[in-house]
């Protein structure tokens, strides 16, 4: 789990756009065997050099980390497909849920 994702979640929680008051996110991630992916200098360099297909700096960081670390990125954001990054394709079941 990218530090960028946790950072974005913390910002959204502080703005009350999501509610994580009753959840210790760090404990939940550890309990589910997530591995921490820190932001490194090379991630920042690559994120900063990516084309501006996507305006969200958090998402560009996720793309840079996936490219650099040879990881598969999980996202429903169609604009990610414009980058050279491995994406986990959503299943038909998942797509049906998000459209309802």
C-alpha positions as CSV (number, residue, x, y, z in Angstrom):
1,X,0.0,0.0,0.0
2,X,1.5,3.2,-1.1
3,X,2.3,5.9,1.4
4,X,0.6,8.2,-1.2
5,X,-2.7,6.4,-0.7
6,X,-2.6,6.7,3.1
7,X,-1.7,10.4,2.7
8,X,-4.7,11.0,0.4
9,X,-7.0,9.1,2.8
10,X,-5.8,11.2,5.7
11,X,-6.4,14.4,3.8
12,X,-9.9,13.3,2.8
13,X,-10.7,12.3,6.4
14,X,-9.5,15.6,7.7
15,X,-11.8,17.4,5.2
16,X,-14.6,15.1,6.3
17,X,-15.0,13.7,2.8
18,X,-14.6,10.2,4.2
19,X,-15.2,8.9,7.7
20,X,-12.3,6.9,9.3
21,X,-13.0,7.9,12.9
22,X,-13.7,4.3,14.0
23,X,-11.0,2.7,12.0
24,X,-7.3,2.4,12.8
25,X,-6.2,2.2,9.2
26,X,-2.6,1.1,10.1
27,X,-3.9,-1.8,12.2
28,X,-6.3,-2.9,9.4
29,X,-3.6,-2.8,6.8
30,X,-1.2,-4.9,9.0
31,X,-4.0,-7.3,9.9
32,X,-4.6,-7.9,6.2
33,X,-0.9,-8.4,5.3
34,X,-0.5,-5.2,3.3
35,X,3.1,-4.2,2.7
36,X,4.1,-0.5,3.1
37,X,5.5,1.1,0.0
38,X,7.3,4.4,1.0
39,X,7.7,7.2,-1.5
40,X,11.3,7.3,-2.7
41,X,13.2,9.9,-4.6
42,X,13.0,8.0,-7.9
43,X,9.2,7.8,-7.5
44,X,9.1,11.5,-7.2
45,X,11.3,12.1,-10.2
46,X,9.2,9.8,-12.4
47,X,5.9,11.1,-11.1
48,X,7.1,14.6,-11.9
49,X,8.0,13.7,-15.4
50,X,4.8,11.8,-16.3
51,X,2.6,13.3,-19.0
52,X,-0.4,15.2,-17.6
53,X,-3.0,12.7,-18.7
54,X,-4.1,12.8,-15.1
55,X,-4.2,15.9,-12.9
56,X,-4.2,14.2,-9.5
57,X,-0.6,14.2,-8.1
58,X,-1.5,11.3,-5.8
59,X,-2.5,9.2,-8.8
60,X,0.6,10.2,-10.7
61,X,2.6,9.0,-7.7
62,X,0.8,5.7,-7.7
63,X,1.5,5.3,-11.4
64,X,5.2,6.1,-10.9
65,X,5.5,3.6,-8.1
66,X,3.8,0.9,-10.1
67,X,6.1,1.5,-13.0
68,X,9.3,1.7,-10.9
69,X,8.5,-1.3,-8.7
70,X,6.9,-3.4,-11.4
71,X,3.6,-3.6,-9.6
72,X,0.0,-3.9,-10.8
73,X,-2.1,-0.9,-10.0
74,X,-5.7,-1.4,-8.9
75,X,-8.0,1.4,-10.1
76,X,-11.2,2.0,-11.9
77,X,-9.9,5.4,-13.3
78,X,-10.0,5.0,-17.1
79,X,-7.3,7.8,-17.5
80,X,-4.7,5.4,-16.0
81,X,-4.9,3.4,-19.2
82,X,-3.1,6.2,-21.0
83,X,0.0,5.5,-19.1
84,X,2.5,2.6,-19.5
85,X,1.4,0.9,-16.3
86,X,0.0,-2.6,-15.5
87,X,-3.6,-2.3,-14.3
88,X,-5.7,-5.0,-12.7
89,X,-8.7,-5.2,-14.9
90,X,-12.0,-5.0,-13.0
91,X,-14.2,-8.0,-13.2
92,X,-17.6,-7.7,-14.8
93,X,-19.2,-8.2,-11.4
94,X,-17.2,-5.2,-10.0
95,X,-18.1,-3.0,-12.9
96,X,-21.8,-3.8,-12.4
97,X,-21.6,-2.8,-8.8
98,X,-20.0,0.6,-9.5
99,X,-22.6,1.5,-12.1
100,X,-25.6,1.1,-9.7
